[in-house]
Amino acid sequence: MYQRILVPVDGSEPSNRGLEEAIRIAASTHGQLRLFHVIDDLSFALALGSDSGLSGDLLASLRGEGRKVLDAAQAAASAAGIEADTRLSDAFPGAVQDKVAAEAREWGADLIVLGTHGRRGAARLMLGSGAERILRTAPVPVLLVRAQEEQGPTAEMLRASASMLAAAGE
C-alpha cells in the first residue's frame, strides 16, 4: 500500500486539507510523508513586482516563509505520530508540476496527495489549475483533496485575474 507519500504544501487552506488526508492515509498504512514546498518562478516574479526589496533579500524571505510552511506541516504530522521529512525547492527555472514530478521520482513516492481549490468555470479558466498540471505530469497516483466549497470568486480574485489578463495582453 502507500508507504511513501509526497505532500506538496503551501500553507493554504486547500493544502492543509491535503496534508490532513495524507496524515490519515499514512496513519492507516504506517507510511511516511515527504512534505514538499516549491518556490517557483511565478512566486519569485510576483514578489519582485512588489515593494519587497532586492532579489537576494526577496529569495531569502521566500525561503523563510517556505521553511515556516514546512515546519508547521511537519509539526502537524508529528502531533499525529507520523514520520515526515521536509524538502524545499528553490531551483530556477522550472514549473511547480515538474518539480513535484521530479521529487516523486527521486524520493520513490508511492502516492502524491495535494489539496485543490476545485474551481470550475470562469475562475478555473482565469486562474488555471496547479493540481491538474501536477496530475498530468505525476509518475505515481495522485489524490486530490478538495477545499471547502467556495461561494464564488471574490472581488479580490476577479481583480487579480483581470490584472493578469491585462498584463498578458500587453
N, C-alpha and C positions, 0 to 999 in steps of 0.2 A: 504494500500500500504506500501511500505518500509519506516518505521519511524525510525528504529534503525539500522544504517549501520556501520558495523565494517570494518575498513580500515587498514590492515597491511601495515606499511610503513618502508622503509629502506633508503630513500633518493636517490635511483637510479632513472634513467630516466623512466623505466617502472613503478616503484612505484609512481612516481609523476603523470604519466598519469592516473593511477588508482585513485589517490586522486582527480584529476581534474574531472573524471567521477563521483565519489562519491559525490563531491560537487554539480555537475549538478543535480544528482538524488535527493539529499537532498533539493535543492532549489525548485524542482518541486513538491516534496511530503511534504514539510515543515517538513522534518525529521532532525534527529541529527546524528552526527558522533561520533564514538569512534575510535580514532587514536591509533594504537597498534604497538609497536616495541618490538621485541624479541632479546635478547642477548642469542644465543643458544650455545650448547656445541661445535659445529664446529667452530663458530666465536672465542670463547674463546681459543680453542686448536690451531687454526691457528695463533692467535695473540701471544700465548705463544711461538710459534716457531720462532717469530721474535725477534728483539732486544728491546722488549718493557719493560723489567724490571721484577720486581716481580709480582706474580699473583694478589696480592691485589691492586697494582698500576694499573695493567692492567684492572682489573674489574672496578675500578673507572674511568679509561679512556674510557672504552667501555660504561659505564653508561652515562658519559658526552656526548659522541658522540650520543648516543641514545636519550638523552634529547634534543640535538640540532636538530636532525631529527624531533622529535615530536613537538618541538617549531615552527620550520619552517612550518610543515604541519598544525599546529593549526593556525598560522598566515595567511596562505592561505585560510583556511576555514573562519576565522573571517573576512578577507577582502571581502569575498563573502557574508557575513551576515549569515553564517551557524554556528549553535551551535555545538561545538566539544570539547570533553574532551580527555584526553590522558591517556595512560597506558603503562608502561614499564615493561616487564617481563624479569627477570634475574635469575629465579629459575632453578637450575640444579638438576638432568639431565632432559632431555626432548627435543623432536623434535619440530621444529617450528610448523608443522602442528597440533600437539597435543595441543600446547599452544593456537593456533588460534581457534581450535575447542572448547577448554575449555572456552576461553574468550567469544566466541559467545554464548555458553550455559549459562554461568554465568550472562552475561550482558543482555541476552534476545534479541540478534540481530535478525533482520528480513532478513538481506542480508549481505554478505561479498563481498566487492569489492577490487580487487587487480590487480596490473599490472603484466604482464608476458613478458618475452623476446620473447616468441613464437618461440623458437628454434625448429628445426627439424633435422632429420637425425643424423649424427655423433656428432654434437655439443650437441644435446639433450641427446644422449646416454652417452657421456663423462661427461657432467655437470649435468645431471638429470633435473628434473622439480619440483621445490618447489611448483609452482602453482598447478601442477597436484596432488601432495601429499595433499595439502590443500583441493582441490576439492574432493578428495576421502574420506576425514575424516570429512568434514564440516557437521554440523547438520542443516544447512539452505542453501538456494540457494546461489550460488557463481557466480559473474560476473567477468570474466577475461577480462582485457583490454590490448590489445597487444601494445607493444612498436613499434616505427618506425621499418620498415623492415631493418634488418642488411644485409650488403653486403656479409657477410660470416664471418667465425671465424677469429679473429685477430691472429697475431703471438703470442701475449701475452696469449690469451685464449688457443691456442694449446699447448704452453709450460706449462702452468699451468695444463692442462688436462693430458699431458704426465707425468708430475711430480707426479700428484695424482695417475695415473695408476701404475707408477713405485713403489711408496710407498706402494700401496695396494698389490703389488706382492711380497714384501719383507717378 
